[in-house]
Amino acid sequence: MKRILLALTVLTLNSTCFAQLTVMMSGGFTNPYKLLLPEFERSTGINVKTLSGASQGNGPLTIKSQLEKGVHVDVVILSREGLTELIESGRISAGTDRDLGIAPLAAAVPEGAAKPDISTVEKLKFALLNTKLISVPGSTSGIFLVNDVFPRMGISDKISVVKSERGSQAVEMLASKKADFAILPTSELMFAPGIEMIGRLPAEVQLLQIFAVAATKESNQMANALKLITFLSSKNASSAIQKGGMDLIPGR
């Protein structure tokens, strides 16, 4: 009997050890993920450890940098631009990537501050020119703003912009009133304390940032990784994605 109990204990421990996943994700999908993960763990019995990293950028906290340093990850969730870089560098298991949701860019000010009109490009330009310090993330959306939008608007040398390595840091700067204005994906602004979202950027300077999920080539939990990918990209996840401040992928 003791041998049987011991064998059952070993099998249980092995099963528990097997049912583990490590996810590394950027900030844009955080809100939907928090809503969806408990249901996934409860329905599958798979325990998920979640790590954090930026979609793009040059710092050590990017998902790409952490993977290159040998951090073990089974599943990544990040902007499609960042995922494309990982695919090109051979980090992703072919055919496992799925688009999850869209996070348009929006502007925000510290809580209680006056909200400028940003309904047109000219009005947004006026607001930016009359702002002391603008906070943006150093990842995908910040790269787009600094390298594309601000030069097109002709204001790059007329405004003060600080890029934080993570979107959460850009939001914290705004909430603490170290910055007067911030532009980030809607999903990173929607529930952030200490700030007030003004609204989405005009279409001419908008980035409809797609966040996607994929399994890494290094994963030794591929079956479980695919279960999570299927769960997050299913129609059943649509409500949480919208509640989390994102738009749905067309056709979902």
C-alpha positions as CSV (number, residue, x, y, z in Angstrom):
1,M,0.0,0.0,0.0
2,K,2.8,2.4,0.9
3,R,4.4,1.7,-2.5
4,I,1.1,2.5,-4.3
5,L,0.7,5.7,-2.3
6,L,4.3,6.7,-3.1
7,A,3.8,6.0,-6.8
8,L,0.6,8.1,-6.8
9,T,2.4,10.9,-5.1
10,V,5.2,10.8,-7.6
11,L,2.7,10.8,-10.5
12,T,0.8,13.7,-9.0
13,L,4.0,15.7,-8.5
14,N,5.2,15.0,-12.0
15,S,1.8,16.0,-13.4
16,T,1.9,19.3,-11.4
17,C,5.4,20.0,-12.6
18,F,4.4,19.3,-16.2
19,A,1.4,21.6,-16.0
20,Q,3.4,24.8,-15.9
21,L,3.7,27.7,-18.4
22,T,5.9,30.8,-18.4
23,V,4.5,33.8,-20.2
24,M,6.4,37.0,-21.0
25,M,4.2,39.9,-22.1
26,S,4.3,43.6,-22.7
27,G,1.9,46.1,-21.1
28,G,-0.6,46.5,-23.9
29,F,-2.4,43.3,-23.3
30,T,-2.2,43.3,-19.5
31,N,-5.9,44.2,-18.7
32,P,-7.5,41.5,-20.9
33,Y,-4.9,39.0,-19.7
34,K,-5.7,39.7,-16.1
35,L,-9.4,39.1,-16.8
36,L,-8.8,35.9,-18.8
37,L,-6.0,34.1,-17.0
38,P,-7.9,32.9,-13.9
39,E,-10.5,31.2,-16.1
40,F,-7.7,29.5,-18.1
41,E,-5.9,28.2,-15.1
42,R,-9.2,27.0,-13.5
43,S,-10.5,25.2,-16.6
44,T,-7.2,23.6,-17.6
45,G,-5.3,23.0,-14.3
46,I,-2.3,24.6,-15.9
47,N,-0.4,27.0,-13.7
48,V,1.0,30.1,-15.4
49,K,3.9,32.2,-14.3
50,T,3.9,35.7,-15.9
51,L,7.0,37.8,-16.6
52,S,7.1,41.3,-18.1
53,G,9.0,42.8,-21.0
54,A,8.8,45.6,-23.5
55,S,7.7,44.8,-27.1
56,Q,10.5,46.7,-28.7
57,G,13.4,49.1,-27.9
58,N,17.0,49.0,-27.1
59,G,17.1,48.4,-23.3
60,P,17.7,45.2,-21.3
61,L,14.0,44.9,-20.4
62,T,12.7,44.2,-23.9
63,I,11.3,40.7,-24.5
64,K,13.9,40.1,-27.2
65,S,16.8,41.1,-24.9
66,Q,15.6,38.8,-22.1
67,L,15.2,35.9,-24.4
68,E,18.7,36.5,-25.8
69,K,20.0,36.4,-22.2
70,G,18.5,32.9,-21.8
71,V,15.4,33.7,-19.8
72,H,13.1,30.6,-20.2
73,V,9.7,31.5,-21.7
74,D,7.1,29.3,-23.3
75,V,4.7,32.0,-24.6
76,V,5.2,35.6,-25.6
77,I,2.5,38.3,-25.9
78,L,3.6,41.6,-27.4
79,S,3.0,44.0,-30.3
80,R,2.9,42.5,-33.8
81,E,6.0,44.6,-34.7
82,G,7.9,43.1,-31.8
83,L,6.8,39.6,-32.6
84,T,7.9,40.0,-36.2
85,E,11.4,40.8,-34.8
86,L,11.3,37.6,-32.7
87,I,10.1,35.5,-35.7
88,E,12.9,37.0,-37.9
89,S,15.5,36.1,-35.2
90,G,14.3,32.5,-35.1
91,R,12.8,32.7,-31.5
92,I,9.3,31.6,-32.4
93,S,7.8,28.2,-33.2
94,A,6.5,28.5,-36.7
95,G,2.7,28.8,-37.2
96,T,1.9,29.4,-33.5
97,D,1.3,33.2,-33.7
98,R,-2.2,34.6,-33.4
99,D,-3.4,38.2,-33.3
100,L,-5.4,39.0,-30.1
101,G,-6.6,42.6,-30.1
102,I,-6.0,46.2,-31.3
103,A,-4.9,49.0,-29.0
104,P,-5.2,52.4,-30.7
105,L,-3.1,55.3,-29.4
106,A,-4.7,57.8,-27.0
107,A,-3.6,60.8,-25.0
108,A,-3.9,61.5,-21.3
109,V,-3.2,64.2,-18.7
110,P,-2.7,64.0,-14.9
111,E,-5.9,63.6,-12.9
112,G,-7.6,67.0,-12.5
113,A,-5.7,68.8,-15.3
114,A,-7.5,70.5,-18.1
115,K,-8.1,68.3,-21.1
116,P,-7.0,69.9,-24.4
117,D,-8.9,69.4,-27.6
118,I,-7.1,66.8,-29.8
119,S,-9.9,66.0,-32.2
120,T,-7.8,67.1,-35.3
121,V,-4.1,67.0,-36.1
122,E,-3.9,70.7,-35.9
123,K,-5.5,70.8,-32.5
124,L,-3.3,67.9,-31.3
125,K,-0.2,69.8,-32.6
126,F,-1.3,72.9,-30.7
127,A,-1.7,70.9,-27.5
128,L,1.7,69.3,-27.8
129,L,3.4,72.6,-28.5
130,N,1.9,74.0,-25.4
131,T,2.9,71.1,-23.2
132,K,6.1,71.3,-21.0
133,L,6.9,67.6,-21.0
134,I,5.4,64.7,-23.0
135,S,5.7,61.1,-21.8
136,V,5.8,58.2,-24.2
137,P,6.9,54.6,-24.0
138,G,10.2,53.6,-25.5
139,S,8.6,50.6,-27.2
140,T,6.5,50.3,-30.4
141,S,4.2,53.2,-29.9
142,G,6.9,55.6,-28.7
143,I,9.1,54.6,-31.6
144,F,6.3,55.4,-34.0
145,L,5.6,58.8,-32.4
146,V,9.2,60.0,-32.2
147,N,10.4,58.6,-35.6
148,D,7.2,59.2,-37.6
149,V,4.4,61.4,-36.1
150,F,6.3,64.2,-34.5
151,P,8.6,64.7,-37.6
152,R,5.5,64.7,-39.9
153,M,3.9,67.3,-37.7
154,G,7.1,69.4,-37.8
155,I,7.4,69.7,-34.1
156,S,10.3,67.3,-33.2
157,D,12.6,70.2,-32.3
158,K,9.9,72.2,-30.6
159,I,8.7,69.8,-27.9
160,S,10.2,68.0,-24.9
161,V,9.7,64.3,-25.0
162,V,10.8,61.7,-22.5
163,K,10.8,58.0,-23.5
164,S,10.5,55.4,-20.7
165,E,11.6,51.9,-21.3
166,R,8.2,50.6,-20.3
167,G,4.7,52.0,-20.8
168,S,3.9,51.6,-17.1
169,Q,6.8,54.0,-16.4
170,A,5.4,56.5,-18.9
171,V,2.1,56.4,-17.1
172,E,3.7,56.7,-13.7
173,M,5.5,59.9,-14.8
174,L,2.1,61.4,-15.8
175,A,0.3,60.3,-12.6
176,S,3.1,61.8,-10.5
177,K,2.9,65.0,-12.6
178,K,6.5,64.8,-13.7
179,A,5.0,64.9,-17.2
180,D,2.1,67.0,-18.3
181,F,0.9,64.9,-21.3
182,A,1.2,61.3,-22.4
183,I,0.5,59.2,-25.4
184,L,0.2,55.4,-25.1
185,P,-2.0,52.5,-26.3
186,T,-5.6,52.8,-24.9
187,S,-5.3,49.6,-23.0
188,E,-2.4,51.0,-20.9
189,L,-4.3,54.2,-20.0
190,M,-7.8,53.0,-19.5
191,F,-7.6,51.9,-15.8
192,A,-4.4,53.6,-14.7
193,P,-4.8,55.6,-11.5
194,G,-3.9,59.2,-11.2
195,I,-4.5,60.1,-14.9
196,E,-7.4,61.0,-17.1
197,M,-7.6,59.8,-20.7
198,I,-8.5,62.6,-23.2
199,G,-9.3,60.4,-26.2
200,R,-7.8,58.6,-29.2
201,L,-5.5,60.3,-31.6
202,P,-6.8,61.5,-35.0
203,A,-6.8,58.9,-37.7
204,E,-4.0,60.7,-39.7
205,V,-1.5,60.1,-36.8
206,Q,-3.0,57.0,-35.4
207,L,-1.3,53.6,-34.8
208,L,-3.7,50.7,-34.6
209,Q,-1.3,48.5,-32.6
210,I,-2.0,44.8,-32.9
211,F,-1.0,42.6,-30.0
212,A,-0.2,39.0,-30.7
213,V,0.7,35.8,-29.0
214,A,3.1,32.9,-30.0
215,A,5.0,30.0,-28.6
216,T,8.8,30.1,-28.4
217,K,11.0,27.5,-30.1
218,E,12.6,26.8,-26.7
219,S,9.3,25.8,-25.0
220,N,9.2,22.3,-23.6
221,Q,5.5,22.7,-22.9
222,M,4.2,23.1,-26.4
223,A,0.9,21.4,-25.9
224,N,0.0,23.6,-23.0
225,A,1.4,26.7,-24.8
226,L,-1.0,26.0,-27.7
227,K,-3.9,25.6,-25.3
228,L,-3.2,29.1,-23.9
229,I,-2.8,30.6,-27.4
230,T,-6.1,29.0,-28.5
231,F,-7.8,30.2,-25.4
232,L,-6.6,33.8,-25.7
233,S,-7.4,34.0,-29.4
234,S,-10.9,32.4,-29.2
235,K,-14.2,34.3,-29.6
236,N,-14.8,33.6,-26.0
237,A,-12.0,36.0,-25.1
238,S,-13.6,38.9,-27.0
239,S,-15.5,40.4,-24.1
240,A,-12.5,40.5,-21.9
241,I,-10.4,42.1,-24.7
242,Q,-13.0,44.9,-25.1
243,K,-13.4,45.4,-21.4
244,G,-9.6,45.6,-21.2
245,G,-9.6,48.7,-23.4
246,M,-8.8,47.1,-26.8
247,D,-10.7,46.8,-30.1
248,L,-11.4,43.4,-31.6
249,I,-9.5,41.9,-34.5
250,P,-11.8,42.3,-37.6
251,G,-13.9,39.2,-38.1
252,R,-13.6,37.9,-34.6
